[in-house]
Amino acid sequence: MTDYVRQLPPHQFVQRKRVSEWVRVDLLSLFLISLIATYGLVILMSAVDQNMARVQAQVIRIIVAFSVMVVMAQIPPRLLLRLAPALYLLGLLLLFLVFLVGTESKGATRWLRIGPIGFQPSELMKLALPMVLAWYFHDRRLPPRPRHVGIATLIIAVPVLLIYPQPDLGTSILVAASGLLVLFLAGISWRYIFSLIGLFLVSAPGLWFVMTDYQRGRILTLIDPERDPLGSGWNIIQSMTAIGSGGLFGKGLFNGTQSQLDFLPESRTDFIIAVLAEELGLIGVLALLSLYICLIGRGVVIAVQAQDTFGRLLAASITFTFFVYVFVNIGMVSALLPVVGVPLPLVSYGGTSMLTLCAGFGILMSVHTHRRITL
Amino acid sequence: MSEPIVLKDHHDESRVFIDRVFMAFACAMLLTLLLAGRMLYLQVIQHDRYATLSESNRIQVQSIPPVRGLIFDRHGELLADNAPSFSLNLVTEQISSLDETLGRVEKRIGLTTEQRSRFERRLRRKQRPFESVPLLHRLSQEDIARISVDQYAMPGVHIEASLVRHYPLSDLVTHAVGSVRRINEDDARDLDKVAYSGTDHVGKTGIERFYESRLLGRVGYQRVETDARGRIMQVLSRTDPVPGENLELTLDAGLQRVASEALGEQRGAIVALDTRTGGILAMVSKPGYDPNPFVTGIDHASYALLRDSIDVPLFNRAVQGQYEPGSTLKPFIGLAGLMMGVTTAEHVIDDPGSFQLPDSERLYRDWNWTREGEGGHGKVDMNRAIYRSCNVYFYGLAVELGIDRIHTHLDRFGFGRNLAHDLPEAGSGLLPSKEWKRSVRNLPWYPGDSVNIGIGQGDVLVTPLQLATAVAILANRGRMIIPHLLKDAELPLRPNVGIPDDAWRVISDAMQDVIHRGRRGLGENGTAWAYIGMDIPYRAAGKSGTAQVVGIAQGEEYDHAELDERLRKHAWFVAYAPAEEPQIAVAVLVENGGGGSEVAAPVARKVLDYQMIGNSTIARRSEYREPTFALAGAHRD
């Protein structure tokens, strides 16, 4: 089933094993992720009013997520390749179950609850979808033929259409992005890409009629936040005010009036970048963006160095999906994009996205550290 | 099985992949630059704007309402003060279910649908989150207790105290002082947003309205840092409000009480003026009403009751009510005759009881005319024409004067004009002229119109205030006064009415004879002698009058007794005292009272007594009974 077998020179087998071969992690990305998470903790400390119980809870989540990352890094990509279709089908099944018996919370049905354990199947899909697509393409000729593109599109569409009505626009965008990225990286022809963009542009006015009032409100709010300044416009007005008032150097950590006086809503989750922008200014934001770019750059290097189709497609998809997170979150908080619920990766308070992201990075590390042994 | 074996071109695949990865990475870099650019735009280019927004978020400029100026009478008695009032306010952000909370409030202290809908209107005008919106005003101590006990169960429900206008004398001075009302949306459009930023009330009538800017004071501010819930974190700076100016009125609350009691339950009005200054000493309009419920918002039912009452208590009869002056106009017509050389004090006419214009069949009757032709006053000169109130004398005089001269003369006394200085509701009355009749009725002036004007009937209309003012000017021998309520009001200068001494003497003597000319003294009594003149311990001058009832609206359904009562003539009495050095002038109107001397004169006497004799003797005066030998004649004039 491997795409090709590599003949390794015998002396590599007798070499003394390095640490990175006992515990297979990519130290550079681990370092960058730790840096971002630490930076995030500092901002979070301000966003939760220095409530140490909350900070502690987040530290525990980070430790758990890092552990998952390390564990994932040990799983050889070959195993993932084998598990991919099963994981995907499991994901679909669970999404379907959410559809039937999901637990409602804050007006959305996203959770499956089995006893005390809550679980969001859409999170599993964030990894299972790129995996199954990488699996699908790994032994097919690339660039893919139209028929394969069609089937891949179907593979993407089914989970997205199951997640979208939960409703969870943010996650369905991220899942769709992770899948479409695989298609793009697999080298589908520009014809498809441009016709997809063209189709989107043509149907954009039509989408308006498909959207719910709530979603229309989000878009109208983006165009003119003042139309309902105390209601739907409040979040975006307050976040732009927080960001803009931060200026070049910020008001100082813990000194942001917008965040400390509770004008900024969701300040520890989706809107945490506004806290950073207010307190540490443009410098603080650029520092975070640089860290993100470094991590993405590392992901790109890992993807390029990967030796098989499965590994490189998966690694690159995970890397760029991470970027979509960053872009959508900062874009929405700074009023470039409508507000969809996407957290700032590795920084926002909460465990779910942290866990999925770290599991993704674990896979990335696994791809990297197992690249030489592909028997 | 049937699928062809696909051979992968690893080299090509890898090249395509690497192309795509770098393309994607380039895209990501571009989009990151876009984000960085957006941040640069917001944080550097637009920084000032958002810094200001952030400050205005954080820093609230809270207005501190000034304390409204108090209003005192001339002796320092409080007419309008400020009392604490408690309101029930809701902060909807702290309430999970508004309906449930409203239900709880309703269960404890009651809540009408009207109060509910008013609250909902106010809720829509809310400016920022966590602003508290008043639900109920003027909570009683019991209401406060009922809410306080269960307040822990009703988060978001707050009791707030504020100072609101309070009128300790209730309905006694309502029409004189006026009142404040809650600012409604219409008011809000016209008012200075800054000056009223902390104030919920504005003067709507009377003194409260006229001196609004002085009573209001200047609003104060404090800059406070608040959180998004509106909680004050710290006070950054404070500018204290400047309280409104206290006003001292010319009004005498004691005299006001006496006047009000003298009028009793009758509908009518009394205006008493200080003839030396024009200051209003008393101003009563009955029925009155308690202005206090209006301050915080009267409920619809109570308001409808006041508004729709046929007694129109909201109407200020003293300054808005326009009535025929009746015979109280006669001294002014007589004075016109003397001043314009149309007649002399000595000129005598023979009164057969009725008057006829040449070439006219119509009989203008005197009040003591009889069908048998035995009435009339016989020989009548100016003096007797006034103290016996002879109509025929003035019919003739008015015709000889003609409307132009009557108009010129009466105009100087303020008839048909509003001379009032600080009474925003004051009316102008109506002084007809040829031009007026031409433009309003499109008819020429007939001599018959002048006949009626001679006895204060026809089209001429006055307010009690106007009549009191005219009497005061007459008492002053023509020196002008401007009626006003504020003690230190800056009054405009208006020309005096030049009254020659001899003419004034004739009229003054005649008006004194109305009261003092008793049977025992001079052989014939004045019209008011029997009612007030017999035991009066000071010299006063006066004149009675009756006014025909003009306005019963067609089609209104009254029962017959009511109709009869309301068709009776209005009784007037005007007076001033002391006769030689006048201090006070008074006009009394009793609606549907009947005879002026009989009904209105005793009321005027009580007002004069208070001023002339003082408080201590009032009790004795109140025991005064009508003399048993009073002449018959219900409609004596």
Boltz contact constraints between the chains, C-beta under 6 A:
constraints:
  - contact:
      token1: [A, 141]
      token2: [B, 6]
      max_distance: 6.0
  - contact:
      token1: [A, 141]
      token2: [B, 8]
      max_distance: 6.0
  - contact:
      token1: [A, 142]
      token2: [B, 13]
      max_distance: 6.0
  - contact:
      token1: [A, 185]
      token2: [B, 20]
      max_distance: 6.0
  - contact:
      token1: [A, 187]
      token2: [B, 16]
      max_distance: 6.0
  - contact:
      token1: [A, 187]
      token2: [B, 20]
      max_distance: 6.0
  - contact:
      token1: [A, 230]
      token2: [B, 129]
      max_distance: 6.0
  - contact:
      token1: [A, 241]
      token2: [B, 50]
      max_distance: 6.0
  - contact:
      token1: [A, 241]
      token2: [B, 53]
      max_distance: 6.0
  - contact:
      token1: [A, 241]
      token2: [B, 54]
      max_distance: 6.0
  - contact:
      token1: [A, 243]
      token2: [B, 42]
      max_distance: 6.0
  - contact:
      token1: [A, 244]
      token2: [B, 42]
      max_distance: 6.0
  - contact:
      token1: [A, 244]
      token2: [B, 46]
      max_distance: 6.0
  - contact:
      token1: [A, 244]
      token2: [B, 47]
      max_distance: 6.0
  - contact:
      token1: [A, 244]
      token2: [B, 50]
      max_distance: 6.0
  - contact:
      token1: [A, 245]
      token2: [B, 50]
      max_distance: 6.0
  - contact:
      token1: [A, 245]
      token2: [B, 51]
      max_distance: 6.0
  - contact:
      token1: [A, 245]
      token2: [B, 54]
      max_distance: 6.0
  - contact:
      token1: [A, 246]
      token2: [B, 43]
      max_distance: 6.0
  - contact:
      token1: [A, 247]
      token2: [B, 43]
      max_distance: 6.0
  - contact:
      token1: [A, 247]
      token2: [B, 47]
      max_distance: 6.0
  - contact:
      token1: [A, 248]
      token2: [B, 44]
      max_distance: 6.0
  - contact:
      token1: [A, 257]
      token2: [B, 58]
      max_distance: 6.0
  - contact:
      token1: [A, 258]
      token2: [B, 54]
      max_distance: 6.0
  - contact:
      token1: [A, 261]
      token2: [B, 58]
      max_distance: 6.0
  - contact:
      token1: [A, 261]
      token2: [B, 227]
      max_distance: 6.0
  - contact:
      token1: [A, 261]
      token2: [B, 228]
      max_distance: 6.0
  - contact:
      token1: [A, 262]
      token2: [B, 227]
      max_distance: 6.0
  - contact:
      token1: [A, 262]
      token2: [B, 228]
      max_distance: 6.0
  - contact:
      token1: [A, 263]
      token2: [B, 57]
      max_distance: 6.0
  - contact:
      token1: [A, 263]
      token2: [B, 228]
      max_distance: 6.0
  - contact:
      token1: [A, 282]
      token2: [B, 39]
      max_distance: 6.0
  - contact:
      token1: [A, 282]
      token2: [B, 43]
      max_distance: 6.0
  - contact:
      token1: [A, 285]
      token2: [B, 39]
      max_distance: 6.0
  - contact:
      token1: [A, 289]
      token2: [B, 32]
      max_distance: 6.0
  - contact:
      token1: [A, 289]
      token2: [B, 36]
      max_distance: 6.0
  - contact:
      token1: [A, 293]
      token2: [B, 32]
      max_distance: 6.0
  - contact:
      token1: [A, 300]
      token2: [B, 21]
      max_distance: 6.0
  - contact:
      token1: [A, 300]
      token2: [B, 25]
      max_distance: 6.0
  - contact:
      token1: [A, 303]
      token2: [B, 21]
      max_distance: 6.0
  - contact:
      token1: [A, 304]
      token2: [B, 18]
      max_distance: 6.0
  - contact:
      token1: [A, 304]
      token2: [B, 21]
      max_distance: 6.0
  - contact:
      token1: [A, 312]
      token2: [B, 17]
      max_distance: 6.0
  - contact:
      token1: [A, 316]
      token2: [B, 21]
      max_distance: 6.0
  - contact:
      token1: [A, 320]
      token2: [B, 24]
      max_distance: 6.0
  - contact:
      token1: [A, 323]
      token2: [B, 28]
      max_distance: 6.0
  - contact:
      token1: [A, 327]
      token2: [B, 31]
      max_distance: 6.0
  - contact:
      token1: [A, 330]
      token2: [B, 35]
      max_distance: 6.0
  - contact:
      token1: [A, 334]
      token2: [B, 38]
      max_distance: 6.0
  - contact:
      token1: [A, 336]
      token2: [B, 38]
      max_distance: 6.0
